[in-house]
Amino acid sequence: MIAKLVVWALKARGGLAALVTTANLSGLAVIVTQLWLNGFLGRLGPDWPRALAFVGIYPAMGFLAGIVLAVRDRKTYFGWLDAARKPTEVEARRLLHLPVAITMRALALWIPGVIVATVIFAQLSPDNDPGVTAALFTIGAFESAAVTFLIVDRLIRPTIPVVAGVLGWTMHWSSSVLVRVVLTWAVAAALPLLMLIVVLADPAAAAPDRVRTAIYLSGVGIGVGALATAFLARAVAAPMRTLRQALDRIASGDLGARVPIGSTSEIGRLEHSVNELAANLRERERMREVFGRHVGTEVAERALARGADLTGDVREVSALFVDVTGSVELSTGLPPQEFVAKLNRLLAIVVAATEENNGLVNKFEGDAALCVFGAPIALGDNATPALRAARRIRDEVIATGELDIGIGVARGPVFAGDVGSDTRLEFTVIGDAVNEAARLTTAAKEVPRRILVSQAVIEAGAEHERAKWTCYDTIVLRGMKEPTACWTDIDASDAEPGNTDTKTDEPDLPADTNPVIEIHTAEPPADGTKTPESELDAPPRR
């Protein structure tokens, strides 16, 4: 009901004037009631209507002036609302001063009326104490001013979200919780008690009049106090309940929660802070997601947990390297967008296979990718998931029929940590295992199954996974002095049940247009002549 009345007062041309007039009439009603209760009017004699008529001249003029000014205020303070637009910054700030401005103007109109009424009653009724008369009218004036402030402050509350949208967070002292509590206490308790004190202190008041006034004002104080306290409690409890619900949603992960700012008090500041909290958490989550997409979720979590310090340690990891065969020819024979689309589909397969096997895609290097198993999160067995991921990547890439690849997997101790400077860090793995995996990838491009794995990976893998691999050959990789025993996976379609022999020389993959390069072994020739160790240094088929 009150909310509907407030909305009507905001929209109606004379709404503000009607509310201000009501507030002033309440003060006048308080004064008239006091005068009647303590027998003041009876002591004016038979000519009391004439006395009231004289006294009422100024209040009538004051009411007319107040109405005219309130209508003008409606256009001054709410012109933007009538024009159906947002207020300018100046209009928004001016609106926040409206309760204080109208209240001070009401007091300015009341004070001369108090003086005029006191002087007239002192002339017409010498039996009445001028001090008591002045006190009664002053209390009525302040009662009217306090009610005016509370009403106008409630009137502008629905416009606060719009004002906040223009000014951002804003807080005005006049609408603070402290000011509201003090004014509510004054209207509901302090002023009625002051009225009672004034009436009881009136030497001209008879005993029955004092008793009647005391009973009346006590009842009014109890009723008005209960009503005012209920409104005040609701004005504080309702936004606090909304804040609690919003915080509960944020705590449960709903970062889209938002609280409408409905006040320029401390509660409005809390509402704005909750919205800022949700916005900051959304931005943090977005940055975490973007960061994770660039460096990997595990690396992102590690960086956020440890800060910007250069850290790292030596880990035993399995490194998996994937590279595209003939990428140069592909990139020159296809439009850039089409080649990138194919490359993205390949890398999507690599990322899915790696992450679902608890690995990390450490970096993309053009049309190649380096994947690490065992860092930054240590794995009890990092060889088995690396072998499983290699087979899955090869199978899914071949199934698409878009690209040909080579995959190399090696295992060994590497430095896993941050490299760079104070302003730019990158998590990386450095060691022979990474270099070996890259060399194996080059050789794997010429192998029928397109995968070559070092002996160390096979030995560290689980037994059920080792059964899916067979020794391919022993080769000397480019840049390495010692020969490497290479393994490739078994072609399950060619293997008979119970037979471990494989046909590694008959590929089940699409025919390669390039000839298979010769794999030089480290064994001496049959005639006993010693030849230098050959390296597998054929350039990658890009």
Buried (B, 14 or more C-beta within 10 A) or exposed (E): EEEEBBEEBBEEEEBBBBBBBEBBBBBBEBBBBBBBBBBBBEBBEEEBEEBBEBBBEBBEEBBEEBBEBBBEBBEBBBEBBEEEEEBEEEBBBBBBEBBBBBBBBBBEBBBEBBBBBBBBBBEBBEEBBBEBBBBBBBBBBBBBBBBBBBBBBBBBBBBBBBBBEBBEBBBBEBBBBEBBEEBBBBBBBBBBEBBBEBBBEBEBBEEEBBEBBBEBBEEBBEEBBEEBBEBBEEBBEEBEEBBEEBBEBBEEEEBEBBBEBBBBBBBBBBBBEBBEBBEEBBEEEEEBEEBBEEBBBBBBBBBEEEEEEEBBEEBBBBBBBBBBBBBEEBBEEEEEEEBEEBBEBBBEBBBBBBBEBBBBBBBBEEBBBBBBBBBBBEBEBBBBBBBBBBBBBBEBBBEEEBBBBBBBBBBBEBBBBBEEEEEEBEBBBBBBBBBBBBBBBBBBBBBBBBBBBBBBBBEBBEEEBBEBBBBBBBBBBBEBEEBBBBBBBBBEEEBEEEEEEBEBEEBEBEEBEEEEBEBBEEEEEEEEEEEEEEBBEBEBBB
